[in-house]
Amino acid sequence: MAKIRCVDMHIHPMTREYYQAVSVRRNHAMEDYFGHRREGMIKKDIQQIVTEHDAEERLDIQKMVLLGWNTSHVCEGLKFPNEQLAQMIAAYPEKLIGFCQVNPQEGIYNCVKEIEHCVKDLKLSGLKLHPPLQDFFANDRNVYPIYEACAALDIPVMFHTGYTGVGTGVAGGDGIKQKYGNPLYVDEVAADFPKLRIVMAHPSWPYEDIAIGITLHKPNVFMELSSFRPKFYPDSIKKYLRTKFFIRKAMFGTDAPYLNLREFVDDLEGLKLSPEYLDRFMYGTAEEFLRL
């Protein structure tokens, strides 16, 4: 059987330094709740990450999007430096794409300067924001200079949307407020910045129908469906993936190492996508979005 070409839109480069930046305490809580194997979560280096991903024999992985991490105000003051992310990308420039992360809680002016540094000096290609872990609404006007900078630099912005596994099972959700993950606030950003390329991370559950509506309505908004095995996608996601409108806006992603790549591929047949639509989901939409 021919390999399925793909772009993985959502990977956390989980070296020990990255693991610590996410927060050892919070990672342990997630691992205990979801049953992850703790000993397999931390990777030695970027070579191990790339090698393990490429080992999936059924996929021809063209590109891997690595995401930065900065939720310093809530995670023991730690963050993964964008400089280290850039070093990973530089080790595999033909394979890896880097999305930096900034934290609006560290000051909007500082964020704008960091984004400019990441794109112009570090050669990173996009921005990842995590509203639930960074305590802000996407449509907060105070954050708009960040979007203005990204639009001027012509780089895409990825928003975490929907449920977050961080804080799951911990008293009070460890203080994390799910309201910030509602994709409805991204719709306003898309309307105010029509030239800004936006991707909503994850199926946006429990707001998936809102996310689908936004994706269909706004030409500049896309979704990548990481963190869920396909067999667990909400029914509406499965339904719309088989339509010519949504398949042009949906992209494959894993959320590795939190989601097992092999299990994801095991589930693909259950989506009942035609070869054309499967190629579009796994590769074609990302190719256009990232301008490969």
Beta strands, then each sheet from edge to edge (+ up, - down):
strand 1: 4-11
strand 2: 59-67
strand 3: 69-70
strand 4: 79-80
strand 5: 96-101
strand 6: 126-129
strand 7: 157-160
strand 8: 198-201
strand 9: 221-224
strand 10: 250-251
sheet 1: 1+ 2+ 5+ 6+ 7+ 8+ 9+ 10+
sheet 2: 3+ 4-
end
